[in-house]
Amino acid sequence: MSSQTEHPAVWTRTDVPEGLGLGTLTPRPDGYGLEAGETVVEDGEAFSTRFGVDTDLAWVTRRVRVEVLSAHGTSRLDLTARDGSWTLGDGTPLPELLGCFDVDVAATPLTNTLPIRRLGLRPGEHRDIAVAWVHVPSLTVQRVRQRYLRNGSSGGLDHYTYSDPEHGRYRLSVDNHGLVVDYEGLARRLRRP
């Protein structure tokens, strides 16, 4: 992957009446950056989410910024991670997240790229991990156990099964950059123009 090439993607949400998200994966000299935004209408209420994630070269999450804009105002969450230890932006430690190397922002399929790339699973291989899971729009953070199973490849895509005990089990297909093309029951990527 070129260190200067951005990889954009646009998804339509399939789990809510209206929802559109876009994101970009950008390789950098010291790691990777993910930037994304999404607008959703859920339970009759519209809100927008913007977020950014910075990782190191091994795809380990280092910094997370999430902002939610709604009719009720704007809320923001800043997290910093170092060697599996997490703090809020003001330095408050989050010991319940100790050992989490990935973040999962619930509003987007973009953050599934992080463990897929970090784990580098072979077909038939699976791994159980703990992630810092950010609920949107509340911006609450909790530790969640997840499993990624790489099922194999076909049609130029890699296929995974993602599951966690709190949110269910889903099939994912991803492109050669690890960006989700289809997330069963949540989102489907639109073709680039």
Residue pairs with C-beta under 8 A, 6 or more apart in sequence:
1 27
1 177
2 27
3 27
3 28
3 29
4 27
5 27
6 24
6 25
6 26
7 24
7 25
7 26
7 177
7 179
8 22
8 23
8 24
8 192
9 22
9 23
9 24
9 25
9 110
9 179
9 180
9 189
10 20
10 21
10 22
10 189
10 190
10 192
11 20
11 21
11 22
11 23
11 108
11 109
11 180
11 183
11 187
11 188
11 189
11 190
12 19
12 20
12 187
12 188
12 190
13 19
13 20
13 21
13 38
13 40
13 186
13 187
14 185
14 186
14 187
14 188
15 185
15 186
15 187
16 40
16 41
16 42
17 41
18 39
18 40
18 41
18 46
19 38
19 39
19 40
19 41
19 42
19 187
20 38
20 39
21 36
21 37
21 38
21 39
21 107
21 108
21 109
21 110
21 187
22 36
22 37
22 38
23 34
23 35
23 36
23 37
23 108
23 110
23 179
24 33
24 34
24 35
24 36
25 32
25 33
25 34
25 110
25 113
25 177
25 178
25 179
26 32
26 33
26 34
26 35
30 56
30 57
31 54
31 55
31 56
31 57
31 59
31 62
32 54
32 55
32 57
32 59
32 117
33 52
33 53
33 54
33 55
34 51
34 52
34 53
34 55
34 110
34 111
34 113
34 114
35 51
35 52
36 49
36 50
36 51
36 52
36 105
36 108
36 110
37 48
37 49
37 50
37 51
38 48
38 49
38 107
38 108
39 46
39 47
39 48
39 49
40 46
40 47
40 48
40 49
40 107
45 70
45 71
46 70
46 71
47 68
47 69
47 70
47 71
47 136
47 137
48 68
48 69
48 70
49 66
49 67
49 68
49 69
49 105
49 107
49 108
49 136
49 137
50 66
50 67
50 69
51 64
51 65
51 66
51 67
51 105
51 107
51 108
52 63
52 64
52 65
53 61
53 63
53 64
53 65
53 103
53 105
53 111
53 114
54 61
54 62
54 63
54 64
55 61
55 62
55 114
56 62
58 118
59 114
59 115
59 117
59 118
60 81
60 101
60 102
60 118
61 81
61 100
61 101
61 102
61 103
61 114
61 132
62 80
62 81
62 82
63 78
63 79
63 80
63 81
64 77
64 78
64 79
64 80
64 81
64 103
64 105
64 132
64 134
65 76
65 77
65 78
65 79
66 76
66 77
66 105
66 134
66 136
66 139
67 74
67 75
67 76
67 77
68 74
68 75
68 76
68 136
68 137
68 139
70 137
75 137
75 139
76 139
77 88
77 89
77 134
77 139
77 141
78 88
78 89
79 86
79 87
79 88
79 89
79 94
79 103
79 132
79 141
80 86
80 87
80 88
80 89
81 87
81 97
81 100
81 101
81 103
81 132
84 98
84 99
84 100
84 101
85 93
85 97
85 98
86 93
86 94
86 97
86 98
86 100
86 132
87 93
87 94
88 94
94 132
94 141
96 142
96 143
97 132
97 141
97 143
99 130
100 129
100 130
100 131
100 132
100 143
101 118
101 129
101 131
102 111
102 114
102 115
102 118
102 129
102 131
102 132
103 111
103 114
103 131
103 132
103 133
103 134
104 111
104 112
104 114
104 131
104 132
104 133
104 134
104 144
104 146
105 111
105 134
105 136
106 133
106 134
106 135
106 136
107 136
107 137
108 187
109 172
109 180
109 183
109 186
109 187
110 179
110 180
112 162
112 172
112 174
112 180
112 183
113 174
113 177
113 178
113 179
113 180
115 127
115 129
115 131
115 146
115 148
116 148
116 158
116 160
116 172
116 174
116 178
117 178
119 127
119 129
119 148
121 127
121 148
121 149
121 150
121 160
122 150
123 150
123 151
123 152
123 153
124 150
124 151
124 152
125 149
125 150
126 147
126 148
126 149
126 150
127 147
127 148
128 145
128 146
128 147
129 145
129 146
129 147
129 148
130 143
130 144
130 145
130 146
131 143
131 144
131 146
132 141
132 142
132 143
133 141
133 142
133 143
133 144
134 140
134 141
135 141
135 142
144 164
144 166
144 167
145 164
145 165
146 162
146 163
146 164
147 161
147 162
147 163
147 164
148 160
148 161
148 162
149 160
149 161
149 162
149 163
150 158
150 159
150 160
151 159
151 160
151 161
151 171
152 158
152 159
153 159
156 175
156 176
157 173
157 174
157 175
157 181
158 173
158 174
158 175
158 176
159 171
159 172
159 173
159 174
160 171
160 172
160 173
160 174
161 169
161 170
161 171
161 172
162 169
162 170
162 171
162 172
163 169
163 170
170 183
170 184
170 185
170 186
171 182
171 184
172 180
172 182
172 183
172 184
173 180
173 181
173 182
174 180
174 181
175 181
179 189
180 187
180 189
181 188
181 189
182 188
182 189
